[in-house]
């Protein structure tokens, strides 16, 4: 959709603000603004928004999702790094008492200090940080039980991938250690401005039972090391990565105890298998 092709005052709030405040999307920041208001309802249904919810939105952009959320939940935390968007965001939510705008890098912001603590994350995530910020919020925000996010299709497919699939890897395991992950739908490029060069997808993550053990640094290192050399066996990759104190033979024995071949590769193990492996290899 070309902004110049929209006659008169654009119907979509995002297009109006682009024109009114002279915003030029920054591709280096992964800015592809949502310009199809119909998608807002899709997001709301996927997130099962409730009046009592406190929602974290990362990448507030022009505020179209921010104001939509603010009308439906108790509180919205909006994180935005691009200071050029101050006027547009203020136009969207500046008068709303239930919105807190945090001008910060979402990968550096102290999420634990957010008050009220969010119970959901709903966002159109900048492509460059999508996987990283989702994994960070899973780890650092135990209050959050549900995520609904627009991400690059490839990122969504990796997060939801099953063991042994082509794109199954570190982010798949780290997300699935804590959450059930669904790729809900692929989004046409036309719902964004500027239209991205890649497809996007809507993903939903639901935190697994709160009794599940947290992802420890040791478990995270084990997962990362296991995939560090994908063409090697899992035991060989761990040895080359140097992140596991156990010997190759101990790793092989542990894999056999989990009903896997001793020479299995990392992509054959489920998230639960990795957790069990870490427990068997613990000093």
Buried (B, 14 or more C-beta within 10 A) or exposed (E): BEBEEBEEEBEBBBBBBBBBBEBEBEEEBBBBBBBBBEBBEBBBEBBEBEEEBBBBBBBBBBBBBBBBBBEBBBBBBBBBBBEBBBBBBEBBBEEBEBBBBBBEEBEEBEBEEBEEBBBBBBBBBBBBBBBBBBBBBBBBBEBBBBBBBBBBBBBBBBBBBEBEEEBBBBBBBBBBBBBEBBBBBEBEBEBBBBEBEEBBBBBBBEBBEEEEEEBEEBBBBBBBBBBBBEEBBBBBBBBEBEBBEBEBEBBBBBBEEBEBEBEBBBBBBBBBBBBBBBEBBEE
